[in-house]
Amino acid sequence: MNRRQQGFTLIEVMVALLVFGLIATAASEVGSQYINTYERVRDKTLATWIAENRMAELRLAEAFPGIDETTRELEYGTYRWQVTTEIKATEEASIRRVDIHVGRFAGEGAEDPPPLHTLSGFIGEQGR
């Protein structure tokens, strides 16, 4: 009596596992890229808001800013940020150029972070 075997052969199982492994690897890569992109956009957005807030502070200040470069740290969201403000002279004495660089610290004791966002603008002296 001939009995027909049912089920998968070892080769079929190995091919199925190979295909599943390739699909899982590709899905993992896509997920990783999505997370990296999300984090980059989040950091860029927060850095933009911080720079715009700093520019608004300078524009709303009572006194016309002097030529200066300052660096300060602040907590924004759940992260520590470094904000460097460069105020430079222009050919017109009643106008200052302002460059604001914002970077996010990687962790405790981290070195100065590279800028994630730079905002440049001009501030004019009122009443001149």
Backbone hydrogen bonds, N-H to C=O, Kabsch-Sander energy under -0.5 kcal/mol:
donor,donor_aa,acceptor,acceptor_aa,energy
3,R,1,M,-0.6
4,R,2,N,-0.5
13,V,9,T,-2.1
14,M,10,L,-2.4
15,V,11,I,-2.5
16,A,12,E,-2.3
17,L,13,V,-2.4
18,L,14,M,-2.2
19,V,15,V,-2.5
20,F,16,A,-2.5
21,G,17,L,-2.6
22,L,18,L,-2.3
23,I,19,V,-2.4
24,A,20,F,-2.7
25,T,21,G,-2.3
26,A,22,L,-2.3
27,A,23,I,-2.5
28,S,24,A,-2.2
29,E,25,T,-2.2
30,V,26,A,-2.3
31,G,27,A,-2.4
32,S,28,S,-2.3
33,Q,29,E,-2.4
34,Y,30,V,-2.3
35,I,31,G,-2.2
36,N,32,S,-2.4
37,T,33,Q,-2.5
38,Y,34,Y,-2.7
39,E,35,I,-2.6
40,R,36,N,-2.2
41,V,37,T,-2.6
42,R,38,Y,-2.6
43,D,39,E,-2.6
44,K,40,R,-2.5
45,T,41,V,-2.5
46,L,42,R,-2.5
47,A,43,D,-2.6
48,T,44,K,-2.1
49,W,45,T,-2.2
50,I,46,L,-2.4
51,A,47,A,-2.3
52,E,48,T,-2.5
53,N,49,W,-2.5
54,R,50,I,-2.2
55,M,51,A,-2.3
56,A,52,E,-2.3
57,E,53,N,-2.2
58,L,54,R,-2.1
59,R,55,M,-2.3
60,L,56,A,-2.1
61,A,57,E,-0.8
68,D,87,I,-1.3
70,T,85,T,-2.4
72,R,83,V,-2.3
74,L,81,W,-2.1
76,Y,74,L,-0.5
76,Y,79,Y,-2.3
79,Y,76,Y,-1.6
81,W,74,L,-3.0
82,Q,103,G,-3.0
83,V,72,R,-3.2
84,T,82,Q,-0.5
84,T,101,H,-2.8
85,T,70,T,-3.0
85,T,83,V,-0.5
86,E,84,T,-0.5
86,E,99,D,-3.1
87,I,68,D,-3.6
87,I,85,T,-0.6
88,K,86,E,-0.6
88,K,97,R,-3.1
90,T,95,I,-0.8
93,A,91,E,-0.6
95,I,92,E,-1.8
96,R,123,I,-2.7
97,R,88,K,-2.4
98,V,121,G,-3.2
99,D,86,E,-2.5
100,I,119,L,-3.2
101,H,84,T,-2.8
101,H,99,D,-0.5
102,V,117,H,-2.7
103,G,82,Q,-2.2
105,F,80,R,-2.4
110,A,107,G,-1.7
116,L,102,V,-3.6
117,H,102,V,-1.7
119,L,100,I,-2.7
121,G,98,V,-2.4
123,I,96,R,-2.4
125,E,94,S,-3.0
128,R,125,E,-0.9
